[in-house]
Structure formats: C-alpha cells, structure tokens
Amino acid sequence: MKEKLAQMFQSKNRSRTLSFGLVIIAYIVLEVLLLTGNLSSLFTSLLVPVCCYIVAAIGLNLNVGISGELNLGQGGFMSVGAFVAVCVSGVLSYSIPSPIIRLIASILCGAIAAGVIGALIGIPVLKLQGDYLAIVTLAFGQIIKSIINNLYIGYDKNGFQMSFVENKLALAEGGKALLSGPMGATGTDRIATFTFGVILVLLSLLIVYNLMYSRNGRAIMAARDNRIAAESVGINVANTKMLAFVTSAMLAGAAGALYALNYATLAPSKFDFNLSILILVYVVLGGLGNMTGTIIATTVLVLLPELLRSLQDYRMLIYAIILIVIMLVTNNEFLKEKFSKLRLGKKGAMK
Amino acid sequence: MSEENRTPILEVTDLGIDFGGLTAVNNLDLTIYENETVGLIGPNGAGKTTVFNLLTKVYEPTRGEIWLCGENTHKMTTVQVNKAGIARTFQNIRLFMNLSVLDNVKTGMHNEHSYSVADAILRLPKYKKEEAEIDEKARELLKIFGLEDKAEYIAGSLPYGEQRRLEIARALATSPKLLLLDEPAAGMNPQETEELMDMIRKIRDQFHIAILLIEHDMKLVMGICERITVLNYGAMLATGTPEEIQANPQVIKAYLGE
C-alpha cells in the first residue's frame, strides 16, 4: 500500500496523480456547494459545459501537444458528436426510459461517429508532412457546420426521414423532428448531468495518460520529435499520428454529445470556427502536452467571460488582455526557472 | 578464404542513384557477412551517407539491387527495412529530444512487442507483462552504454558524446542483424574514440551483428574494420583489407591529391 502510494508520486506518475486529484477534489467541493445551495444559478449552468470543454481540450492536447499535429476543427468533431447524440437520444427515448443508459449510448455513438469521420480525414492527410492537417480540419469544421445547417432529420414509427436544404419532413402522429436545419436540435431531453460530465473527464484523462505511457504513446511522441528517426526504428509514422488524431476526434465527439444533451435546443452555429480556436487557446495556454494545465486553463477561461460580465462591452477587451498577460508571464525565463525549482526531484525527467 | 563459407547479411549489386542530372552513387557493390565490421570511407561529398539512405530506403535507388538476408528490399519502406534487420544512427544526431533516455531506447523496441492500444488503455495483464520486459531490456542496454544512471534524464539534456552512445543503444534496441553507424566518432576526443572502438567491438560480439560504419577517423577505421570500401565521387574506388587500402595508390591520390 505504502509502496503504491510512493509510486503515485514518482516523477512520471506525478502529473497523472495531480490531474485526477484536481478533478476529484473540484467535483467534491462543487457537489457540496450544490447540495447546500451555495452555487449561483450562473455557475450551476456552466458545470456541464465546462466538463465538455475540458474533454474536448484534453483530446485536442493529445493531437497538438503529444502528436504535434495542428487541428483547427475540434469544434467540427464536437458538432458531429453532438448531433449524432441528439438523434440517438431522440430515437432511444421511445424504447429506453432510463436516462443514464440513453446518455451512455448517445455519447458512445457520438464519439464513434466523430472517430469514423476523423479516420476518413486522417487516412489521406496524415500521410503528408507539413501543415495539411490544419488546413483540412479548418475546412472540415466549416463544411460540417454548413451540412448540419441544411439538414432535416425526423423519426416516427415508420423509421427515419431525411431531407436536405428544404424541410420536406412529413412525420406521422407521434413522430419527432430531430434536426431542423438552422434551428438545429429542438426539444432534446436534458439528460446530461454534472456527475456524468466529471466521469467523462476522468475517463478521457485515463485514456490519454494510459495511451501516453504505452508503446503506442512513445511512438506518437517519437514521431513528433523526429519523423526520420522514428521511421528508422520501425515506427509507422502515419499510423501513430492516426491513432492520436482519431482518439482526439472521439473525445471531441463525446464532449459534443454531452454538451448537446445538456440543452433543450442547440443550433449548429454554436460549433463554429471560433469554438475550435477557443479550444486551441485552452490547450496552448494550459501547456502543450500538459493535461493538468489544460484542465485549469479551460476552467478559468470558460468562467472568465462570465465573471467579467459586469464590465459589459469591455469584457472581451479585458479577456484578450488577460490572455496576452498570461502568455507573457508563462514564457518569462525568470519565472520559468522559479517554477522548475519547485519541481524538485524531477531531474528534468519529463517535459 | 573463409569468407566464402559465411552467410552474407547484405548483398548490394550495381547500386546507384541520380538526383536529376547528378549521379550521387554509381556501380556500388558491397557484401557484408555475419558478425563482420566493414568500413565505408571516402572524401567529403563522396556519397557515403547517401549509401546509408539507400540501404534504409530513405532514398529509392535508381539502379541496382539490395538483398537483405536473401530478400530483395526493392519494395520495402524504411519501416519495413528496419523490421527486416537494418538499424542505423545518423550523422547529425537524431534522438527523440523531448523523451527520456530510457524512453528513447524503449521506442526502439516498438515492434518487438504486440500489446494493443486496448491493452494499454485498460492496463490489461498483457500490457503489464510486456512493459516489464521492455523496461528490463531497455535498462540492460543502457547499462552496456554506461547510461543507466541517466535513464530518467531527457535525451536533449545529455552531453554530445552520450547522445551519440544513446543513438547506438536505440538502434540496437530494434534487434538488428546489420547496424549502420554514420560517423560515430564525430566530435569525440581521442580518448572517447578509443572507448567507442572498444564498445563497437563489444556490441558486435555480444549481439552477434554485422556493422557497416562511415568514419573519417582513420585510426578507428583501420583499428576495427576487417574490410574497407572506399568511395570517391559516388563511385567505388577500392575495396579490401585495411592494409590493402592503406597501400592503394588510388586511395592515397583521392585523399591527398597528386
């Protein structure tokens, strides 16, 4: 037992212990606040979205920080996950009354759908060297938004109905419009819960950390550090990058699914280019490859605009200034040295 | 000659590559037998590293054939060539600079183990068993290269000589039959070079592999190579034992001029 405890705080496992500890402690504190009624309604409404953004950001950090490939379409993958989950949840609401099973099934379907689309994008693009993935994912984010903006899907006792650009759905009695073009999903059951959000965060941390410290994870990082050397030791670079990219897309899909099931209505325009960039900002500010940093950065940056709401028009201005200041401060050599001294016993072992 | 009875690891016939109008390597014949150390020397720009890049399929040969353990490599990629048994180091060190020393070596064992992504994510027994094996073997390799105390350091923080040794350790981790060393003694002082020579001999015998090395330090080349091939302007100038090469007037001319 004691040995196991010592192991948890060894250099390699320290960041993992820190991330899990942080999430669990935050969860307990927030649950207590919730139960005692000490959390404002604004904060309460942000709990699930924060979990979603954290999961999407952890996924993106796997792709950008660990694998070293820029992805500008994380919002697009969230969008795929979100609307697939809405459809699945809508259909299952007839047959499965239990919200928790429906939630799990919807999120799984959302993640798998995003993963499949990620694989389709990755197969041609990841064989190339350079910034092609950034360009293609950027385009993908725009395309998927336009598609869902024009997509009408309904479900009734005769099965699915689908139409494109115009609403031609003719649903029978008791049928349900799942997607209605620019309006997006309407009348969704709000089955997402904060507890499940935290479980999803912990799961994504588990997946990313366990992947990082495996032969596949080492191969991903090796391919990032030196592509030619990685090939010379027998690592298939395209395959390893694919693994990171698809895992990242699946996490984004799961995040999007949870997000969608937290609102009664959700428009496709929510998952635009701004969202992709915002998640990238969380990742960069939290530190490439640093999952604990990503969690903190995401939480702070989601809450910040809300906390600054009283400043009205000046709020985005101040938000931008805070971002710039954080970047300047964290890149300051003097402060970096101070921080590295705090991490005693690491011997410069891990980044 | 006893060589006739030994199995060739590598057989290269009439190898050549053109970059546009420039012929970088031409008419190269090279045979390397089991457990043998062969030197590849030549003046700067003679095409030595290009030969390494051809053997490892970084470049696609324009002419000629490469046979590795009786298998033609013309359809293989760099990754497949490594799996088939060639490992290499680089003239400009190419380590995974942000990974730890230990992880650099473990990366070399990527294809020796087969646990899947699911095994890793769920931490199944297969993952634990194989990771333990990987860890043990990687540390053993580091011990041979005197790097066991620095296992947890990041590779980029090592001094130059240790980075060179780590690169050899990583190459050996892929369990090659043939090891290609591209200027292993570059930037080393005479004493370090001496140690390197001992180490190369040691790994050749301990791992029972063949070694092809490019080197400018003639003391090292003449000291450990059983045969030497000389390249000049991409063409093979001479091949033979160290004594024959030292006495070859054409080689002396290529190095020193008329």
Interface residues (C-beta under 8 A of the other chain):
Chain A: S11 L206 I207 N210 L211 Y213 S214 R215 N216 G217 R218 A219 M221 A222 R224 D225 N226 I228 A229 A230 E231 S232 V233 G234 I235 N236 L243 K347 G348 A349 M350 K351
Chain B: T56 V58 T77 T78 V79 N82 K83 A87 R88 F90 R94 L95 F96 M97 N98 L99 S100 D103 N104 K106 T107 G108 M109 H110 N111 H113 Y115 V117 A120 I121 L122 R123 Y127 E130 E131 I134 E152 Y153 I154 S157 R170 A171 A173 T174
